[in-house]
Amino acid sequence: MEIKSSYLVDSHCHLNFKDFNDDFDKVLLRAQESNVRVMVSISTELDEIDKIINISEKYDNIYCTVGVHPHSTNIDNQIDEDFLEKKSKNSNVIGIGETGLDFYYENSKKEDQIKSFKKHINVSRNTQLPIIIHTRDADDETCSILEEETKNGKFPGIIHCFTAGEDLAKRVIDLDFYISLSGIVTFKNAEKLRETIRNIPLERLIVETDSPYLSPEPMRGKRNEPSHVVHTAKYLANFYNVDEDDFFALTTNNFFEIFKKAKRPLNEQ
């Protein structure tokens, strides 16, 4: 029997960032009051991994990932696959990343980004923890790497904060990946994105905030936080013409399908 869980999950946030230093407990309380019952704090650099794991160990409803953002693939953040695998054995670590390619800002050299991306993929393949992928202005390169690496053995994955085109969406869905939508989808100037996601299978969708960034309407311009994922979810429920509770349950169930290591909260509603 399918579990209907009408609470929400923020599948991608950065709770260790200094933006939350002054009111961290209030942020968590607002999430609880908004029925956001699970959060995943995402790693972007090696030196924050231990802090993120410590946060996840302190709170039952916070999970985390281990990895290095493509912006940070410089000499100080060259990852060792054995190191990531060791850290991923912690019971609260449920994913690998965020990693990927960002050729828009190119804060790191392309070759360093590609090398790091492939290392993360190896760890994801070995652990079978989903890889969280950031991609910007690199659709074809991202897909080509994923398709080629899949030939060496499958691994689960998510395109986080999806803003790419139809070709990437189709190609990653063909790889059985999931697509995560953020508050960007609510922006007035995001019509092209909305057209792209219109035909994405709902069983492949999850939601996120990417907080403290990208607050959805009507919170745009303010610091984002996990409680705001409800605005994105409600918007999408209307966009897809699905009952809100059903859409919440759908995305939550999808989350637990891809993040198999995460445990459902006790006394689910």
Summary of the structure (lengths in Angstrom):
residues: 269
radius of gyration: 17.1
end to end distance: 14.9
largest distance: 49.6
contacts: 924
relative contact order: 0.16
helix: 45%
strand: 16%
